[in-house]
Amino acid sequence: MTNEMFKKEAFKKSVKDNVKFLYRKTIEEATQEQIFQAVSYTVKDVIIDNWLETQKAYDEQDPKIVYYMSMEFLMGRALGNNLINLCGYGEVKEALEELGFDLNCIEDQEPDPALGNGGLGRLAACFLDSLATLNYAAYGCGIRYHYGMFKQQIKDGYQIEVPDNWLKNGYPFELRRPEYAKEVHFGGYVRAEYDAEKGATRFIHEGYQAVKAIPYDMPITGYDNDVVNTLRIWDAEPIVDFELDSFDKGDYKKAVEQENLARNIVEVLYPNDNHYAGKELRLKQQYFFVSASLQEAIAKYKKKHDDIHKLYEKVTFQMNDTHPTVAVAELMRILMDEEGLGWDEAWEITTKSVAYTNHTIMSEALEKWPIELFSRLLPRVYQIIEEINRRFIAEIQAKYPGNYEKIKKMAIIYDGQVKMAHLAIAAGYSVNGVARLHTEILKNQELRDFYEMMPEKFNNKTNGITQRRFLLHANPLLADWITEHIGPDWITDLSQLKKLKVYADDEKALQEFMNIKFRNKERLAKYILEHNGVEVDPHSIFDVQVKRLHEYKRQLLNILHVIYLYNQIKMHPEMEFYPRTFIFGAKASAGYATAKKIIKLINSVADVVNNDASINGKIKVVFIENYRVSNAEIIFAAADVSEQISTASKEASGTGNMKFMLNGAPTLGTMDGANVEIVEEVGAENAFIFGLSSDEVINYENNGGYDPNVIYNTDEEIRQVLMQLINGTFSSDTELFRDLYDSLLTNKNTDRADRYFILADFRSYADAQKRVEEAYKDEKGWAKKALLNTACSGKFTSDRTIQEYVDDIWHLDKVIVRKK
Ligand code: HBZ
């Protein structure tokens, strides 16, 4: 307990008071949603005091600050998490019970602030949690999208996207800060003016449209340390004065355009993951939040320091992928055009302040803006990028005289495009990948030329996840059990979990561990019954693949294998088969037709398999609608098997894999991303590994792919599965899945047949699945594997990841807030 407010009587009174003044109601009259609001305001009260204290400590101690720049923060619900981090969860639960409410139901009233797509956005959220918990001064900088990730409904097996109006009832954990508003400028033109006094040319940006950026702050509570950091997300408003002015001048059109610009810019999160669409509005979003955030960071720095040349001593900007990379040029612009520095001074400061994290090698994800669009929208910023490019090319030439191939491959502007990754690498003082294998691939393949030219910039930071949300909050039974056995230190030092290894052969402990898993499976079964109307047996193996839908993640391999098993059982009804529940959860980007077809296929297979009485319920297939952070917490806790089956080399890291492991689910996966390190920690005997290695995949790719038809023609069982896609087994419309069938066998719509090596890996995957079944039948053996997965997951805390960023990249100072 850290706060008097969470003493039961004080808490109850505060909730009652809030209900009264917010809704003019008594607690008996209030709806659950109103109780949620009232409880949240009480919690916010507690947070505000710590927030003020934290701000004061930062003011006094003047630590270096990291600004984590990200288009996405997939925060998930705040109420439960804040109660956990403030150590008030138990007390508040009891207090609410005394008032006749169930805290879980109250938590369910909160919309998921889903301001992100998937792994990249969730990583940003885990990082903020760890930064606050480790006593580092940090700001998350992002966008206050009015509509976050869409809600997914499944109708007739198809995904339907429904807008997510998360702000509809007002969000209690945000604070509007109009006093820190900034202006951001788009369009117009640049005028050069010679300043004779200074003997220098000034560049003046004119004729632009202006938008007002208004920050909203969300508190980020550290665990049991009174630290409250800030996630600052920017909203857009039209500039009213200007509007009237232009109206007076008869420039009505411009006034309306400015109003529309403001309205559109923060309207909605682009729901693409690992895919670049090249939309103008997306670039507007990027520049909007980057410019506002940089202006704010510099204003804050200048309040305490007069020498702008030393900015990098107190400030560092981490760019979460290339999405905020326009920061490089915007910082240059501010330093030169507003602070009056020359190019060399500005460049030195910039290149000591910005660092870049790469999250993908998928070429379709790389951001390359057409020059025409970029220079029209951001004329001054474009001019600066041109100059950065000119100087960078000169450097390349100096290092590799006469080697024009290098320029072609490395230039920031080439072929009519602005390449954001090249800009990030040229300017950043650090370039990191997100798992060891991924970083090696960057160094040796994708970014080889850059690595050769500036090896000192490259480093690895294997991703991590916060155990506060994904174990302490998501799996209270296991959390309590762990604390009973090894004490509570794991909450802030996950390496402690290794102490559980001594229980690997302790029958009582193993029994308890699996009982908890069973109860979590019952909780998920209840959720599935309520939300899908499908009954699943918690005694069956819960085999789970939850993540964004993407071809490289190979949900298709999983469902094809389900079809294969179904055929086996139908053909050999006497065959021994351990009942299995295949659980899927995935959103497809709204414009990604193949991904949406795969969702339809999963649901069609589910329809057939779940309703085929002849297989005695041995296989169930469930597609969990609207997979998101809040139901993920229930799903991870209940999983027996963690499906991490991406084509090797394609998944930069994965972070779901870590959440499953932490909750005691062995990995069934390829040697890809962080799976490699998971296997290293837990031992190959406690995982189920299959498939081509990343070297093999890359080798095939560099030599024109492979021929899946050889497999199709020689493997009868695989051929049968594929035929069932087009012979009416899963749809009376035999053409419905034709594209999926074709994608595996022909290069009709892509450059290669079976781009993701599904057929190549099929047999190896089926073997691994067989090993899973055998292993599961050995109850004690399985329990040991499961427990060891939890025990060996210590490395994968985002606390470790953040400490590595601090030690190697950011060099932040710890700040103590609690005065005890
Ligand atoms: O970032 C993911 C990687 O695929 C995953 O392997 C890794 O673990 C995770 C964290 O490092 N990448 C994404 O989630 N990417 C996006 O969501 C994305 C969103 C918008 C884009 C591009 C990518 O324009």
Residues whose N, C-alpha, C, O or C-beta is under 5 A from the ligand:
A	BS01	HBZ	N117 G118 G119 L120 G121 L123 N272 D273 N274 H275 H359 A365 V434 E651 A652 S653 G654 T655
